């Protein structure tokens, strides 16, 4: 479990996160939704220690994250940011191999190779593994980065808008991979999402943010409701059940 | 060709050039004397090439930029300022009397001290990133340059000649005592970095990916920046400003080796740097008859290559 206790982050005078407390349960997909600038990505970055915080604490399975050694932390929690521009020219396999760095320090052993194969298989990139990243389509590239995170084999996987710029087919593919990770390997996945319908269809738990605070959190049925969403996004919503899913209409 | 084979080829080219440099024009009468001059120069060439290549390769990885060299930290300009200042205040006579040893130690101490101060000031606050450091380094470099120019125009033209001699890197009038000291310091600095070479591969993925993969990013950047500043300070104080060479050799190494692995990349850059300097020195000694300092040859070729790089990058 990840416990977040009254976390504060401010840039100058602006409070991006204002006393946020939250528990993220193990073995589930938790989605962060909310308008731009609500603090979702910032919270994700704070949990994964990419940026510092100005107050509060984050615990990973009861342990204060700031006290966990860098390498140890990288074996337990991984993060994938939305912008993944890399300056060096790498093949898919080379990128995925980087996921083993916390274990191998660059010298791959038999066990590492096994994890790399498994990650490629999970993301169906075996045929593309020797292609360079700049030769891939957006969806394949995103899958390659997810494969790296899978090879990293952490219990917790944090993803910042993994569906950004992807078409419907690739978005569904990626969400299915994530579901499989949770179901088969017992991973805990936290995603920042902009598409509410994707959040509704694939999450176990949804946390709605606005203006640096959590407006409401709960199961899909509790959050994907007209009143809640209108409050969060300040837009008119129509929510309907279609094939046992909650689908929003807001166009 | 595999990366390893390319490295072997480069090594062979270097060995041939080194042999040529050492052996050309030797005869039974002067060989002892000639070698006593050429061997220290060769060692200095290799040391400078290795320092510049190593620090430029690491610096480009830290900044994630292929057209930067550590010269943006302003160390070259600081070196010129120190030289100008000594001549301006005490006169070139004092500079000669104090000896090269003293000058070397003072220059290295000031340059390393300056960089440590810069890093300390910059890393105190979290949100300042490495590009802020570059900006400050650039501003300070320009400031040092203006100060040196100011002093240079005020002094006696004869004194200015002494400074001018130091503006261009040269292997011809080097003191052997300093060479061993320089070798020792650089060796220790590199030793300190050796076990983290693989971390550089991860650092080239950028800050966020590096942290995600368990690298203590801030610590590593600080550590490598300190090593870079020591290496640059030592080689600049030894032969003069020559950091431009780094741009040339690291990019050539990237072009030729086409690898992201830093152990190959750095080895390749060091070999190419050594080849370039040995070849340059051969040209300067045999063809130009010592009339042109090697750094002019290097800067000429480096400049052309830099323009080529800019043109190529703008096309993409």
Interface residues (C-beta under 8 A of the other chain):
Chain A: X48 X49 X50 X51 X52 X70 X71 X72 X73 X74 X75 X78 X79 X80 X81 X84 X85 X86 X87 X88 X89 X90 X94 X98 X99 X101 X102 X105 X106 X107 X152
Chain B: X64 X65 X66 X126 X198 X201 X202 X204 X205 X206 X207 X208 X209 X211 X212 X213 X214 X215 X216 X258 X260
